[in-house]
Amino acid sequence: MGELAPARLAAQLSTEPLRPAYLIAGPEALIVLEAADALRAAARDAGITDREVFDIEGKDPDWDSVAAAFNAPGLFSTRRIVEVRMPGGKPGKDGAEILTAFCANPPPDVVLLVTCAEWSKQHGGKWSEAIARIGHVAIAWQVKPHELPNWIEQRLRSRGLRADRDAVQRLVERIEGNLLAAAQEIDKLVLLSDGASIDAARMDFLVSDSSRYDVFRLVDAAMNGEGAHVSRMLHGLRSEGEAVPALLGMVAMELQRAALLARVQARGGNMAAEFKAQRIWDSKQAAYTRALKRHDAARWERFAAEAGRVDRIAKGRPRPGQDPTDAWIALERVLLAVADPRALRLLG
């Protein structure tokens, strides 16, 4: 099978049985996330409730555990998803061999899902070709600036909204190339719109900045090292009835983006090119630069992992032996540590 657009993958999931393996990768975090969610939903519809997740990062990735999971029987169902999260997009020699071997003889009770944040024509290899032969490969290539209006129009229509060209352009200017921000604004429009077509003036009114603290400013404060501001905003969001899971999408994406930038910086890569590739606008690059000076790549990866821990706490699924700390407190500790290295002790 060849490479699919993520939207086409989602459509095929509704019309064909699950295949043994899927690779979903690319720099557009929202599209990767939603395509992976579509696969998980299709698996649930097929009666698959058992899921094992492996985070493959750092210098010593635990591929042995992944291989063991492929061969171990499922605990709660006859079929299960084994999810391999590989942000860097390169499994290394051992990982490539394990993935290729899986594809050569896939266990009948396993559906493999590999997700990657970094991806280019150079990332693939025999392992990804093996996945393509028995399953699907879907790449979320970066949405280019001239493609954004069409992307936003399609998303508005999918949510039952109509907007004229000027209104769409207003939203394009507001989200600064950030698809997750666009998705959150559109979800807000669903709640606020009265069903009429949205013109430019109405768009300005519905998405205008207000005095309430939002998740975008929260992340900016953490990146800028403004710990006191982070605490005030979190208390404001909590008092307004926000839920931690609603904030974590943006927080986790920004922490993963910072971890990616830190890896590029650590290997002496071209940061200007990477800022451009990640669509981090000039106005925000200074904040990222300051944040990257505060923490090395390993610490950013830890922050990203801590966001996952906060998500589990928020959803009532702390790990065995884990202190079921209030999710708001756990989120505050992570963002304070991002803002100020002296707060790292809060993470234990």
N, C-alpha and C positions, 0 to 999 in steps of 0.2 A: 504494500500500500504506500502511496505517496504522502506528502505533507498536506495537512488540512488546515483551513482557517478554523480558529476555535468555535466560531458560530456554526460552521458546518458540522463540526464534531458534535456540538450540542444537539443539532437536528438529527444526526445519525443515531445518537444514543436513544432517541425515542422510537426508532424504527427497526433497530437490529439488536440481536442478543449481544451481551457484553463479550468483548474480546479478551484474550488472556493478558494483554499488556497495553499500556498507554504512556506516552511521553507528552507532557504539556509544559512548554517552556517559552521564555521570552521576557523582554524588559518591561512589558506592560503588566504590572502586578495585578491590577484589577481584573484584566481579561484572563490571566492565568488562574487567579483565584476563582472566578466565576465558572470557567471551564472545568476546573477540578471539582467545584461544588456540583456541577451538572452531572459529572461522573459518579460522585458519591450518592447523589439523589437517584440516579439510574440503578445503582447497586442496591440501595434500600428498596426500591420498587421491585427488584428481582429477589428480594428476601435475604440480601447479604447484610448482616448487622455487625459482624466481627471485623475489626479494623486495627491494624498495627502500623505505627508510624515510626520511621527512623530518620533522624536528622544527620545528614552526612556533611560535616564541616570540619575545619581544623586540620591539623597535621596528621592525626591518627584516626581516621574515620573507621567506624566499627562495621566493616563489611561482613565479618564473621557472623554477627548477629542477624544481618539481613539474609545471608545464605541459610542460616539455621531456621529463620522464619519461613523461608520458601519450602522447607522440608518438614516443618512441624505441622501436625494436624491442627485444624481450627478448634477453638475451645467451645464456641457457642453456636456455630452454624456449620453447614457443610461447605460453604464457600466463604471467603474472606478477602478483604482488600489489604494488600501490603503496600504501604505508601512510603516512598523514598524521596525525601525532600533534600535536594542537592543544589543549593543556591548558586554555587560556582559553575555548575554545568559540566564539570569534568570528573568522571568517577575514578580516574587513575587506572593503573594496570590491573590491580586486584578487583576493583569494582567493575571494570569493563568485562573482565573474564566472568565474574559472577552473574552479571546481567545477561551476557551473551549465552552462558550455559542455561540460565533460566529459560530464555527464549527458544533454545534448541529443544527443550523438553519441558514445557510449562506444566506444573502440577495442576490437575483438574480443579482443585479447590481454591486456587489463588488467582486473584485479579491484581496485577501489578500496576501501580500508578507512580510514575517518576515525574517530579516537578522541578524545574530549574528557573532561577531568576536571570542568570547571565546566559546569553545564547547568541551565537553567530554561526556563519557557515563553517567556521573552524572548530566548533565545539562537538559536532557529531562525529561518529566513527562507526566501527563495526557493531558496537553495542546498540546505538540508536537505529542503525539499519536493521538489526535483528528485531527490535521492538516494532519497527514499521512493517516487517514481514508478517508478524502474527497479530498485530494490533493497529493502533493509529498513533501518528505523531502530529501534534497540533502546536503551531508556533504563533505566539502573540507578538508579532513584529510591532515595533514602535509606530504609533499613530502619528503621522507627520502633521505639521501645523496646518497645511492646506486641506487635510482630511478631517480635521477636528469638527468643522461645522456639520459635515455629513454624519459623522459618528454621533454627535449630540442630537441631531434631528432624528436619527433612527432610534436612539434611546428614548427620547421624548415620546415618539409614536408608540414604542413598545410599552410605555407606561400610560397610554391613553391620553397624552397631551399633544396640543398643537401650538406651534409658535411660528411667527413670521421670521423672515431672514434677519431683520435687524435685531430681533429679540435673541435669536440664536447667537448672533455675533456678540451681543452683550455678555452672554454666558461664556462664550469662548474667551473673551477678554478677562473675565473674572477668575476663571479656573487656571489660567496660566499654564495650560498644557497638562494639568494633573487630572487624569481620568477618574481617580477615586474622588477627588473633590467635585468633579462634574456629576458623578453618580449620586453623591450625597445631596448636592443642590437639587438635582432632578427629583430625588425622593422627597425632598422638602416641598418642591413645587406640587407634587401629587397631593400633599396634605393641604396646601394653601390655595391652590387654584380652584376656581369655581366651575371649571369645565369649558369656559370660553377660550377662544384662541388668544394666546399671549402675545402682545405687541411689546415694543422696546420699553415703553414707559412702565407697563405692568411688570415686565421682567425686572427692571431696575427696582421697583417697589418690593417685589417678592423676595429678591435675593440680596437686598441691600444690607450692609453691615448694620448691626444694632449694638446696643450696649452690652448684650449678653456675651459671655465668654464662649468661644467655640473651640473645637478640637484643632483647627488650623493654628490659631493663636497659641494654643496650649503647647503644641509641638515646637512652634517658633520660640517660645519662651525657654523651653528646655534646651534647644540648640544654642540659644544666645546666652546660656549660663545664668538665667534669671530664676533661681530657685524659689525665692519668695513669691514671685509672680505665678509660678507653676502652682504652688500651694493655694494661692487665692483663687486661681481659675478653677482648679479641681473642686474646691469647696463651693464655688458658684455654680458649676455644672451639676454637682450633686444636689444642691438645694433646688435647682430648677427641674429636677426629676429625670435627668439623663441617666442612662444605664451604662455601666462600664463596657459591656460588649459593643455598644454602639460607637464608642470612642476608639476601641482597640484596632479596628481596621486601619485607620490612618496612622495611629501610633506605631503599630507593627511594621507597616510599609516604610515609614520614615526611618525606623531603626535598622531595618534590613538594607535600605538604600545607603545609610551611613556606613554599615558594615561593608557593603560592596565598595564604597569609595575608599574606606580605610585599607581594604585589601589592595586596591589599585595603588594607593599612596605608598603602602609598605613595599611593594615591588618596584617602586620608582616609575610608575606609569604616568601617562599624560593626564593630569588632573583637569586641565581645561577641556580636553576632548571628552573626558568622562562626565564632567558637569553638563556638557552639551548633549551627550548621549542620554543622560538621565533626565534631560529637560529641566535642570535646575537653573532657574532664571538668574540673571546677574544680580538682581536685588536680594536674592537669598543665598548667594554663594559665600558671602562673607560669614554668615552665621554657620554654615557647614564647615568652612575653613577653621573657624575658632573652635567648633566642637571637635573636629578631628585632631586638633592640637591637644585637647584635654585627655583623649583616650586613644589607645592603640587598637589594632584590628581585633585582637582577641577579646578585648573588653566590649567592643561594639557587638561582636557575636554573642557575648554573654547577655547584653541588654536585649537583643532580639529574642534570645531563649527565655529571658525573664518575662517578656511580653506574653509568650506562650503559657508560662506558668500563671500569670495573672488571668488569662483567658480561662484556664481550667478552674481556677478558684471562682471566677465570676459565674461560671456555668455549673458550679457545685461538684466539680470533679478534681479535687486536689489529689496529688499522688499519695500512695500509702505512706504514713508517717509524716506527711507534710502538714505544717501548721496551717489550719484553715483561716488564715488571716483575712480580714475584710478586704474585698477586692479593691476598694477605693484606696485603702492604705497601701496595698501592694503596688498599685499603679503609681501612687505618689512617690513611693520609695524608688521605683525604677527611674522616673523622670527627674527626681532630685539628684540621683546618681549621675544621670546624663548631664545635668546642669552643673554639678560640682563634684569633682572626684572625692572630696572629703565625705560625701554622703554615701560612698560605696559601702561603708560599714553597715548601712541599713539593710543591705541585701544579704548579709550574713556570710 
